[in-house]
């Protein structure tokens, strides 16, 4: 809250700049090929300062994973209004997810590709985030099932399996959307919503899920 | 075709035994922790013979990935009868996939966890297999769309996205099924078929997809 003297940049701000540069470098060049020289240069600081603040390439990469995992989970949670119908909550969550991964392709590459490809320690960091998202989606599906209050209700195990399927589908589709020229976040979200909500059977029968009419068109700036 | 003298085991047979031992060890202990001593012992051969035949731990792991990727793709293809309706083809393919991953959990761990966690070279091996499965599923969905011959047809890009979503969902669910006590291959396949064919909307409305009546109960032996 207090005014900060601007002679020197506060450490917290410098660290974020280093992480910005690191996410971009790791995401675009891969963990192995990325050099600390490159990251320091992109951040506009000396390499010793990067080591002073973030300790090692491993620790820097871990800090990137944690920051980007937190940001992704926060974006999805923020996108979902809890007082809406189940399909609308799901649609909002998917839109938030694909908007975030489209706007931050390097962060998504760090989380879904780099972190899982370079050893068990990094992979475990991402697993923790994934578990949080699966739990969130499980609650969403369980709430939708309660809302529909069908009898018999969907068994708990079935709900858990459906959440795993949905998260796996979203991850796969985010990779594909980021690698495929011209696929927007909204299109990826629509494809998955059609798949997840209406199923292939309804799609084949010409009954896709329809997004709400009042939908504002928010697209990634890329 | 000719009769083989059994004084010595043919090299091809020995190699398969080494690969059996390696897949089990890599799958259960992880690539890093697995030792060549352990693999040789489990295969009932000397460690120098493993190196003579398979060259290095890296080459042995690559050979495991290739063999298991080929086996998984073959199992899925063999499970699908091409003259059946689309939903039946999809169900048969999913059942074959989950039966294979349930019956060969170590192979699935090598393919979906170990190979992707230990460097870009191994990850690329698995990507080739995954691409083949995505292509197969894309053809399946495209055929189903033609069969339904709705107008307008599903655009090619939409079909590609749906295939990515389905494959990602299947991978995620196979991990979950193998890690969750008491989930059978048939249950996993049913969960995904409900999700993929009927969608959450129909499930919530109490309209799940129903497996064909004449279904024989083939379950993994675990």
Interface residues (C-beta under 8 A of the other chain):
Chain A: X30 X32 X86 X87 X90 X116 X117 X118 X119 X120 X123 X141 X144 X145 X147 X148 X150 X154 X157 X158 X160 X161 X162 X164 X165 X166 X167 X168 X169 X170 X171 X172 X173 X175 X176 X177 X180 X183 X187 X188 X191 X192 X194 X195 X196 X197 X198 X199 X200 X201 X202 X203 X204 X205 X206 X209
Chain B: X30 X32 X86 X87 X90 X116 X117 X118 X119 X120 X123 X141 X144 X145 X147 X148 X150 X154 X157 X158 X160 X161 X162 X164 X165 X166 X167 X168 X169 X170 X171 X172 X173 X175 X176 X177 X180 X183 X187 X188 X191 X192 X194 X195 X196 X197 X198 X199 X200 X201 X202 X203 X204 X205 X206 X209
